[in-house]
Amino acid sequence: MPPFATPRLTRYAESELPTEFGAFHFVVYREEDSHKEHCALVKGDVQGQENVIVRVHSECFTGETLYSLKCDCRQQLDIAMMTLEKEGLGAIIYLRQEGRGIGLGNKIRAYALQEQGHDTVDANRMLGFEDDQRSYEIASEMLADLGIASVALFTNNPLKVEALAADGIQIARRLPMPITANVYNEDYLRTKRKRMGHLLSISDAKPREGS
């Protein structure tokens, strides 16, 4: 993995973090130009290891904190944490880029457009954004700092695989992440598969509570 000519972030703080899924080593990184903080949850000694299970995950306040049913973000994060605990080795790279990079407020504006019948792709475009505005250079630098030699990337998004590989990350294989839909997000999931190229296996939607 090639060194970065001009590092964009520094390892700022770290500690052990017990969670309901198990204990992780929690590392916080700070971007030099913006002071935005990203983090890594690390399981086991990943330094120099090959074929390490890695999830590169973008922040989702609505799904992970407020338990929104409109997306699959919390489900993916939970699956990743449970898998790392089971395997005993791996890392989750958690990036602060809400709403596929458009921010929380614009994400909610996109939700409002979806309520009018537009899908997630068209809603972003109507607001003047690309389908997906995320970038992964910071993730690549974090993986380099952790010393992971090659990764088994936990993702359904082929563009994420391409972006990380272009930044010099050695990707040994892609691990699919099966998702169970619910009645609020099944159209969103099918749009990700049909219009955004996600290699997504979707189980039948769960019924609404009380129905």
C-alpha positions in Angstrom: 0.0 0.0 0.0 1.7 3.2 -1.1 2.3 6.0 1.4 0.3 9.2 1.1 2.4 12.1 -0.1 0.4 14.7 1.9 -1.4 13.1 4.8 -4.9 14.6 5.3 -5.5 13.4 8.8 -3.9 12.5 12.1 -4.6 9.8 14.7 -6.0 12.0 17.4 -7.3 9.7 20.2 -7.9 6.0 21.0 -9.2 3.8 23.7 -11.0 0.5 24.3 -14.7 0.7 23.8 -17.2 -2.0 25.1 -20.4 -2.3 23.1 -23.4 -4.6 23.1 -21.7 -6.5 20.3 -18.4 -6.9 22.1 -15.3 -4.8 22.9 -13.4 -2.9 20.1 -10.3 -0.7 20.0 -11.7 2.8 19.1 -9.5 5.1 17.1 -10.4 8.7 16.3 -8.8 10.5 13.3 -9.0 14.3 12.6 -8.8 15.9 9.2 -6.1 18.5 9.0 -8.0 21.0 6.9 -11.5 20.8 8.4 -11.1 19.2 11.9 -13.8 16.8 10.9 -13.4 13.6 13.0 -13.7 10.0 11.6 -13.2 6.8 13.5 -12.2 3.2 13.3 -13.5 0.3 15.4 -10.8 -2.3 15.3 -11.1 -6.0 16.5 -7.8 -7.8 17.1 -4.3 -7.1 15.8 -4.8 -6.1 12.2 -1.3 -4.7 11.7 0.3 -6.4 8.7 -2.6 -8.8 8.3 -4.0 -9.9 4.9 -7.6 -10.6 3.9 -8.9 -8.6 6.9 -12.7 -8.1 7.0 -13.3 -4.4 6.7 -16.5 -2.4 6.5 -16.2 1.2 5.2 -19.3 2.8 6.6 -20.8 6.3 6.2 -22.6 8.1 9.0 -26.4 7.8 9.2 -27.8 9.9 12.1 -31.4 9.1 11.2 -30.9 5.3 10.9 -28.3 4.7 13.6 -29.4 7.1 16.3 -33.1 7.7 15.6 -33.8 4.1 14.4 -35.3 5.3 11.1 -36.7 2.5 8.9 -36.2 4.4 5.7 -32.7 3.0 5.0 -30.6 -0.1 5.7 -27.6 1.7 7.3 -28.1 0.6 10.9 -28.7 -3.0 9.8 -25.4 -2.9 7.8 -23.4 -1.5 10.8 -24.9 -4.1 13.2 -24.1 -6.9 10.8 -20.5 -5.6 10.5 -20.0 -5.3 14.2 -21.4 -8.8 14.9 -19.3 -10.3 12.2 -16.1 -8.8 13.5 -16.9 -10.0 17.0 -17.5 -13.5 15.7 -14.3 -13.6 13.6 -12.1 -11.8 16.2 -10.3 -9.7 13.6 -11.3 -6.8 11.4 -12.1 -3.1 11.3 -15.0 -0.7 10.6 -14.0 2.6 9.1 -16.7 5.1 10.1 -16.8 8.2 7.9 -18.6 11.4 8.7 -20.4 11.9 5.4 -24.1 11.9 6.1 -26.7 11.3 3.4 -24.3 10.0 0.8 -22.3 13.2 1.3 -25.0 15.8 1.0 -25.5 16.4 4.8 -28.3 15.9 7.2 -30.5 18.8 6.1 -30.4 18.0 2.4 -31.0 14.3 3.2 -34.3 15.3 4.9 -35.1 17.5 1.9 -34.6 14.5 -0.3 -36.9 12.5 2.0 -39.6 15.1 1.5 -39.2 14.7 -2.3 -39.4 10.9 -1.9 -42.7 11.4 -0.1 -44.0 13.0 -3.3 -43.2 9.9 -5.3 -39.6 10.5 -6.4 -37.0 7.8 -5.8 -33.7 8.5 -4.0 -31.7 9.1 -7.2 -34.1 11.6 -8.7 -34.5 13.3 -5.3 -30.8 14.0 -5.1 -30.7 15.3 -8.6 -33.6 17.6 -8.1 -31.7 19.2 -5.2 -28.7 19.7 -7.5 -26.5 16.8 -6.2 -25.0 13.8 -7.8 -26.4 10.3 -7.1 -23.7 9.7 -4.5 -21.3 12.4 -3.4 -19.2 10.4 -1.0 -15.5 10.0 -1.4 -13.2 7.4 0.2 -9.7 8.9 0.2 -9.8 9.4 4.0 -10.8 5.7 4.4 -7.8 4.7 2.4 -5.5 6.7 4.6 -7.1 5.3 7.7 -6.6 1.8 6.5 -3.0 2.6 5.6 -2.4 4.0 9.2 -3.9 0.8 10.7 -1.4 -1.2 8.7 -3.9 -3.6 7.1 -2.2 -5.3 4.1 -5.3 -6.3 2.2 -9.0 -6.3 2.9 -12.1 -8.5 2.5 -14.4 -5.6 1.8 -17.9 -5.9 3.4 -20.1 -4.0 0.9 -22.8 -4.3 -1.8 -21.5 -1.2 -3.6 -19.1 -1.9 -6.5 -18.2 1.8 -6.8 -16.8 1.6 -3.3 -14.7 -1.3 -4.3 -13.4 0.6 -7.3 -12.8 3.8 -5.3 -10.7 2.1 -2.6 -8.7 0.1 -5.1 -7.9 3.3 -7.1 -6.5 4.7 -3.8 -4.1 1.7 -3.5 -6.1 -0.4 -1.1 -5.4 -4.1 -1.8 -8.9 -5.8 -2.0 -8.6 -9.5 -1.7 -12.4 -10.1 -2.1 -15.8 -8.6 -1.6 -18.1 -9.9 1.0 -21.8 -9.4 0.2 -24.1 -8.0 2.9 -27.7 -9.5 2.7 -30.4 -7.1 3.7 -33.9 -7.6 5.1 -36.3 -5.0 3.7 -39.2 -3.4 5.5 -42.2 -1.7 4.1 -40.6 1.7 4.5 -37.3 1.0 2.7 -38.1 -1.7 0.1 -38.5 0.8 -2.8 -35.3 2.5 -1.7 -33.4 -0.8 -1.7 -34.6 -1.8 -5.1 -33.6 1.6 -6.4 -30.1 1.1 -5.1 -30.0 -2.2 -6.9 -31.6 -1.0 -10.2 -30.3 2.5 -10.6 -27.1 2.6 -8.6 -25.7 -0.9 -9.4 -25.6 -2.2 -5.9 -25.1 -6.0 -5.8 -27.9 -6.3 -3.2 -29.7 -9.4 -2.0 -33.0 -8.3 -0.5 -35.1 -10.5 1.7 -38.9 -9.9 1.9 -40.1 -6.8 3.6 -41.0 -7.1 7.3 -44.6 -6.0 8.0 -45.3 -2.8 10.0 -45.8 -3.3 13.7 -49.4 -3.6 14.6 -50.5 -4.5 11.0 
